[in-house]
Amino acid sequence: MDCLTHTVTNQPPPLADYDVHAADAALREGVERHASPANLEEIRAELGELGRAAGSRQAQEWGEQANANPPVLRTHDRYGHRIDEVDFHPSWHRLMEHARAAGLTDAWGRADGHLRRAAGFVVWSQVEAGHGCPVSMTHAAVPALRADPSLAAVWEPLLTSRAYDPVLAPPAGKAGVVFGMGMTEKQGGSDVRANTTRAEPLAGAGEYALTGHKWFCSAPMSDAFLVLAQAPGGPTCFLLPRVLPDGTRNTFRVQRLKDKLGNRSNASAEVEFAGTWAQRVGEEGRGVATIIGMVSATRLDCVLGSAALMRQAVAQAVHHAAHRSAFGGPLIGKPLMLNVLADLALESEAATTTALRLAAAYDSDDEGERAFRRLAVAVSKFWVTKRCPAHAAEALECLGGNGYVEESGMPRLFRESPLNSVWEGSGNVNALDVLRALQREPRALDAFLREVGRARGADHRLDGAVKDLLTELADLEGIEVRARRVVERMALVLQGSLLVRFAPSAVADAFCASRLGGDRGVSFGTLPRGLDLASIVERARPVPR
């Protein structure tokens, strides 16, 4: 009903009740490009169902409620017994239940599993990013546990299950479990070899008692955790269950929940162990090498999560501009706004295309693909997650003052945007990891350059950028101080190669001109003249095709 003083006009309708998958051309085409033909129809059906659910008003309401009602820590019950439980809003559980039912922890044992799971993660994360953390770690725990086949045999079916069971109970009686991770400590941060948590061997084979703390323990309500601790043989990986096989609670003291910038619906905690029972995973002293499989998988999810945030930011910005008029016409038709939207769309499409290429590499047993992802995941994690905050800020500004208001959803995207760059190693950690791979694993660089070289001769700006990169890599003197510069160039030539091969010519031309040819400014919206900006923006518009 209109108010007494004026009629409400020139306000965009809500972007709701649409198919998030079908409306994303870059995502659709990427899935079709990498999927096995025999599985494509099944994958389309899965993603269509998930896309329609993600775009529904109901799911959007779940996301808003989960964000507005953060988890609450209960250290003791009414009688004074220590319980260390975390309570979540019902909407959080609905999001988790839907994610599990959609197979977002079930990638390791099915055809095109990583590709379809990655695409689903991008789609569903646009509803609410916070619950993606436990989904990601549950999925990523599988490769680490496979270091101990006996543990994997017990836990892997529960990790990959489509069932969500939030009740804290012995794993043997559950249909599915959720995993968390505990690596960093107060005194060490990213330097996990400086951890002080002690692991003392017990009488049982592979059993230890842990004493110490974790400064960031992700998803403290989980059924079990993979943690690092100092055993007699050095840093070692352990599986720490919340509930012991006899049904009693393991000692797992949640000191407090973190009060975070974003990611409000998810719980992150400081926890303490005091004689806490755990099982060794892998060999003593090989903890970092054991858990690196989990880290690599969660780094890919950082890329996927940032790609999802950028896609939703672009969708909201383009939708707003298409339905909002200013200065005599639709915003989307204004040349300067068109430049901004096209620039945002380029960044989003590059991120999505890169993320799906990485996921497809996980579905292959080829040695070259394994070598490629060893380097490409760290490179992409550095770059895509770094681009996300500036991208979210610019998309928010496209909505003007409306974008600064919580009801628009844009502040939530903005607060979430820095997280993936911090999670699983900050920018410096990932850049140094790339240098480590370059120096120790020459096959990884060969595989990376082969991938980039598949576009050789297709665009002179890409060819020039590759030549400049090779010059950088040939000069190892003082390379650590240049690490970010080198990794940034690697990311851009990888994205350029993928877009030149697979994206429409308007997208590839604009990307190469601005990101590789140097013909742009520093801020978004500084693309050069002569590009088909309207086609780029129309491609990014969130309407079913």
N, C-alpha and C positions, 0 to 999 in steps of 0.2 A: 504494500500500500504506500502511495506517495505521501510525503510529509506535507504540512500545511503551507510551507513557504516556497517549495520548489519541487520539480520533478527530477528524479535521478536519471541522468542520461550519460552517455559517453563513458560507461564503465564496462570493461570486458567481462564476458560471462566466465564463470569458473572453468578451468581446464579440468574437466571431470567426465567420467563415463566414456572414456576413449581407450583404445587398445595401445598400450605403451610400446609393445613390440611392433605392431603393424605400422605405427606412425614414425618409426625410426628407420629410415632408409639405409643408413650406414650399418646398423646392426643386422637388419634383415639380409642385406647383400653379403655381409661378412659370413653369416651362418651358411648361406647358400653356397658361398665360395669354398668353404673349408669342409663342409659336411660330406660324408659319404653319400652318394646318390641313393643307396638303398635305405638310408635312415632319414632322408630329408623330410619326407611327408610326416613321419612320426614326430620329428623335432619341431616342425612348423606347428603341428597341432598342440604340442606341449607348450611352446612359447606363446601361441595364440591364447590359450587358456590362461596362462600366467599373466600375459599382457593385459587382457581384459580385466582380470582381477586387480592388477596393480593400478589401473586407471579408474577403478570404480570409486564412487563416493564413499563406500563402506571402508575400503582399504585406506583411503586418504584420512578418514576419521580415525582409524586405528593408529595411523602414524602420528597424527596430531595429539591424540590422547596419550600415547606412549611417551612422546617427547615432553608433554606438559605435566606428566606425573612420574618423575624419576624414581628409580628403585630406592627402597628404604632398608637400612641395615637393622636387624634385630640380633643383638649379641646374646641376650638371655631370654628365657621364657618367664612366665609370671611367677614361677617358683624360685627363680634365681639360678636355674641350670644354664650353663653355657650352651648355646645352640648355633650361633654364627650363621644365621640364615639371611637371605636377601629377598625381600618381597617385591614383586613387580605388578604393575597395573594389568588387568585382564587383556587389554589391547596388545601389550607386549607378547603375551602368550599366544594370542591369535596370529600375530605376525610370525612368530617362531614356528607355530604349527603349520602355517601355510608354506613357509620356506622349506621345512622338512618334507612336507607332502609333495612339493614340487621337485624334490631330488637335489636340493642345493648343497647337500653333503654327500651325494652319491655320484661321484665322478670316476672313481678309480677302477671300476670293474665292468663298465659297459661301453659299447661302441660309441665313439665320438663323445665320450662322457665329459671330458673337460670342456669341449666346445659348447655343448648344450648347457652344461652347468654354468659356464662363464656368461653366456648370453642371458640365462635366467637370473644370475646374480646381478647383472646390469639392470635388468628390467625391475626386479623386485626391490633392489636397493633404492630405487627412486621413490618408493613409498615412505621409507624411514630407514636411514642409514645405520642407526645405532645397533639394531639387532643383528646386523651383518657381522659384527665382531665374533660372537660365539658360533655363528654359522660357519664363518671362515675357519676358525680354529678347529672346529669339529671335523671339517673336511680335511684340513691340513695335517691333522695328527696322524693320518694313515701312513704316509711314507716314513715318518720317524718310528712308528711302532713296528714297521716291517723289519727294522734292525733286529728284532727279537721275534721270530716266527711264532713262538708259543704265545706271547702276549697278543700279537696281531690276530691270531686265530680266535682268541676270546673277545677282543674289543672291536675289531674291524666290522663285523656284522652289525654291532650296535651303533657304531659311528656312521655307517652308511645307510642305516635304516630310514625309512620314510616316516617313522612314528616319532612324535614328540611327547616325551613323558617328563614333566617338570618335577615330579615327586622325588624327594631325596630318599633313596632306598638302595639296597644292595644291587649292583649291576645285573647279577644273574636273574633277578626277577623283573627286569625292565625290558621294554620293547625297543628302546632307543636311548642313547646317552648323548650328553653334551660335554665337550672338552674345553678346558682353558689352558693358559700357559703362564709360567712364572719364570722369568729370566733375570730381569734387572733388579739391582739392589741399590740402596742409598749411596754407597761409597763408589760404585762402579759405573752405573748407567749402562751405556753401550759396551763398555769394556767388561764383558761377562766373565772373562778369565780372572778378574779381580774379586769375584764373588766370595763371600765368607761363609755362607751356609754350609754346615758340616753334614756329611753322610757317614754314619758309623755302621759297619757290617753287623748284621744279626746272625743268628744260628741258621735260619732258613736260607736256602740257595737263592741268591739274588735279592735278598731282603735287607733293608737298611732302615736306620732311624735318623731322621733329618732334624737338625736344630738350626734355626736362623730366621731370616725374614726375606720378603720380596717387596720391593718398593712399588712396583706396578704388577699386579696380578690381574690379568684380564678375565672377566666373567666369573667372579668368585662363587656364583651359584651353581657352577658346573658339577657334573658327576665325578670328574677326575681332571688332573692337570699333568702336563709335562713340565718338569722343572729341572733346573741345573743346580748342582751342589758339588762341593769339594769332597770326593771320596779319597781313600788312601792313595789311589792311583792317579788322582788329578780330577779336573772338572768332568762330571759324569751326568748323563741324562737319567731322570727317574720318572716313573709313573706314580702319581700320588692320588689315591681315591679318596673321596669325601666320606664314603661309608665302607667299612671293612666287610669282608665276606660273612662274618658272624652277625652283621646287622648293627654293630656299634659304630658310633661316630669316630672317625679319625680326628686327631688333634689338628685343627685347622682354624686358627684364630684370626678373624677378620677385625683388624684394628680400626679401620675407618674406610669409607668410600671416598673416592676422589671427587672434588667439586670442580668439574671440568668446563672448559670454554664451550664445547659442543658435545655431541655424542651423549646427550643427556639421558636418553632412554636406557643406555647400557651402563652396567656397573663395572667400575675399575676400582681395585682395592689395594690397601697395604695389608699384608698378612704375615703371621708369624707361625713357625713350626717349633714344636717342643717335644722331641722324641717322636715325631710324626712318622708313621709307617709308610714305606714306599718300596717299589720294585725297580731294580736297575733295568734300563733299556740300553742295549748295546754294551760295549766294553767300558771298563773303568778308564778314565782319562780321555775318552773319545766322545765326551758329551756334546761339544760344539759340532763335531762332524755328524753325530747322530741326529741332533735336532735341526740341522741345517735344511733337511728336506721339508720340515714344517715351516721354517722361515721362508724358504723359496716359494712355497705354495701361498703363504700369506702375503708375500710381496706381490705376487701376481694379483691377489685380491685387492691390494692397495691400488694397483693400476685400474682394476675393474671398478672399484668403488669410486675412484676419482672420475673415471669415464662416466659412471652413472650420475654423479653430481653435476658434471658439466652438461650432460645431455638434458637433465631436468631443468637446469638453469637456462639453457638455450630454448627449450620448449616453452618455458614460462615467458621468457623475454619476447620471443617471436609471436606467441599467442597474444600477449598484451599489445604489441605494436600493430598486429593485424586488426585489432578491434578497437583501438583507441585513436581518436582524431585530435589533431593539434595544428594550429596555424593553417587552417583551410583544407586539411586532407588527412588521410590515414597516416599514422606514424611510420608504418612499414614502407610507405612510398617516399618518405623524405630521404634525400641522398645521403645525408650524414648518418642518420639512423640505420639506413641500409648498410652502410660501410661497417658500422659497429656490429650489427647482427651477423653479417657475413663473416667478419673476423672471428666472432665467438663460435659460429657454426664450423668454421675451419678447424679451430682448436678441438672442438668436441669430436668431429668426425675423425681427425687424426688419432685422438686418444682411443676411440672405439675400435677403429681399424687395427691399431697396434695391439690392443688388448686381446682381440679375437685371434690375431696371428700367433700371439704367445700361447693362448689356450690350445690352439690346434697343434702346436709343437709338443705339448704335454701328451697329446693323444698318439704320438708316434714313438715307436721303438727305435727309430733310425738314429745311429750314432751322431750324424750331422745335426739332426734336430735337437738332440740332447746338448750338444756343444753350443748350438745357437741360443738356446734358452738360458744356458748358464750365464751368458753375457747380456743377452737382450732383456732378460727380466730385470736385472739390476739397473741397466741403462734406462729402461722405460719407467721403472719405479721412481728413479730420481727425477726424471723430467716431467712425466705426466702429473705426478702428485704436486710438483712445484708449480705447475701452471694453474692448478685448480683454484687457489685463493684469489688471484687477480681476476680470473675468469668469473668466479662467483660474484665478486664485487662489481664488475662491469655489468653483468646481467641484472643484478639488483638495481643498478642505476637506471637501466632501461625502463623500469617501472616508476622512476621518479620517487617521490615521497611515499607512494603506495608500496614500493618495494622495501622501504625501511620499516614497515609496520609488520608485526608478527603474523597477522592474519594472512598476509600474502604468501607465507612460507619461505620467502627469500632469505630472511635473517637466519632461519634454521640451516639452509644450504650454506650460507656464508660462514656460520660458526663451525659447521662440520668440515669445511673445505681445507683447513690446514692439517687435519688429523693424519691423513694417509702419508703425508710427507714425514711425519714424526714417527709413526708406527713402523715397527720392524726395521729400525735403523734410519736415522735422520739423513739429510742430504749428504753430509760429509761421509757418513758411514757407507752409504751406497756408492758414492763416488770412489772411495778408497777400495771398496770391494771390486769395482770395475778394474781399477789399476792392478789389483791382485790377480784377477783373472787374466788380464793382458800379459802380465809378467810370467805367470805360472802355467797357463793353459793356452798355448798358441793355437790349438785346434778351435778354441772358442772364437778367437778373432777371425780365423779363416772362415768359419761357418757364418759369422756375422757379415763379413765382407762379401761372401757368396750371395747371401740374401739380398744385400743392398745392390750388388752387381747385376741382379736380374733385371734392373731397370736401366742398365747402361745404354747410353745413346738416345734415350727417350726424351730427355730434357737437359739442355746444356747447363742450366743452373744447378741441377742435381749433380751432374758430372763434375762441375767445378767445385762443389761443396765436398764431394768425395775426395777429390784431389787434395783439397786443403786439409781434410781430416788425415789423410795418409801422411802429409807433411808433419802434422802435429804428432802423430804416433811414431814417426821416425826419429823424433828428437826426445829422448828419454831424460835429458838433463833437466833436473828440477821439475819433473812431471807432476809431483804431488801438489805443488802450489797451483798447477794448471789443471788439476783433476776435474773440477766442475766445468771448465771450458771444454775439455776434451769430451766428457760425457754428454754435455749438451749438444755438441756437434754430432756425436754418434746417434743420439736420439733423433735429431732433426733429419739426418740422412736416411735413417731407417723409416721414419714416417714419410718422408718424401718419396722414397722408393715404393712403399706400399701404395700411396695415393696415386702416383704416376701409373702404376700397373692396374689399379683396381677401381679408383674413384672416377666419376665423370670428369671430363676435361676441364670444366669450369673450376671445379674444386682443386684438381691437381695443379692447374696453372696458377691459381691464386696462392696456393700454399708455396709453390716453388718461388714465385715472385717475391713473396713477403718474408718467408722463413729462410730461404736458401739464397735468394738473389739480393737480399738486403734492402729491397725497395719498400720500406715501411718505417714508421716511427716506433717509439717505445710502447705507447699505450695501444689498447685495442681500438679499432676504428680508424686505423691509419694505412689501410690497404691502398695500393697505387691505382691510378686511373687505368681504364681500358679493360677491367675485369668484368666478368658477368656476375655481378653481385646479386642480382635479382634471382638468378637460377640457384645460387648457393643457398640463399635464404628460403626460397620456396621448398627446396629439398629438405631443409631442417624444420619446416613447419609441422607442428604436431597434429596432423589430421590423417585419418586412415586413407590409404591408397589402394 
